[in-house]
């Protein structure tokens, strides 16, 4: 009997940063997330993360080496992403969009411009809070864990999102 395949989501630098910085029981959230899904991170995100906080490198690098976080090279297509959006979107955001287009995997984008561009390419990106809701409703993350993650990270998002996200977490009908 083969082991079931774990679902994957493509993460951008900001989500990786949040998951590596915020703790749950003295462990960064990324450890909880990898228990229910396999994050995929474009190599461009890894390069962006290295220029940012060392926390990401310290927490994520060992998980990448152990294969708990997958890294992939994003294809060069569509070139339109560089030709039109290079000044507005970072290389990591463009790589997330490319990888989502080429793999069909869901992507997580919190940057407003990147989110809109992804939608223009026909993707349905999630924001971080909706990603956590997906983990609860579709992948078995405990509701209380989802509530804690959303509450503790809420200052990174518009205040109006908190009540809606908490209501969706507690709705047993699943994602709205």
C-alpha positions, 0 to 999 in steps of 0.5 A: 500500500502506498502512502497518501500524497500530501497536498501542496501550496505555493508560498511567497516570502511574506507567508514563509516569514510569518510561518517561520517567525510566529511560534506555536508551543515554542515551535514556529508555525511552519512545523505545524503546517508541514504536518498537514501539507507540503509547502512549495517555495520557488527558488526566487523566494529562497533568494529573497528570504536570504536577503531578509531576516535570518529567521527564515533561513534558520528555520526553513533551511533545515526543513528544505534539506530534510525535504519537508519544504519543497523548492522548485525552479519556476519556469521562465514563462509567461515572459509577460510577468517580467516585461510588464510587472518587473517594477511592481512585483518582486522576483518571488511573487512573479515566481509564485505566479509562474509556478502556480500557472505551470503546476496548477497548485494553489498559491498564497499571495498577500501583496495586493498587486501580486494578488491582482496580477495572479487573478489576471492570469486566471489564478485564484490565489489565497491570502494567508488567513484563507490559507489557514482556513483551508488547512483547517477545513480541507487538511485536518489542522485543528480549529483551535490551532487555526484560531491561534494562528489567525489571531496571533498574525492578525496585526499583519492584515487589515483589522476587518479580516479578523472577525470574518476569518474566525467566523469561517474557521468555526463554520462547519460547512467548510470554506465559503 
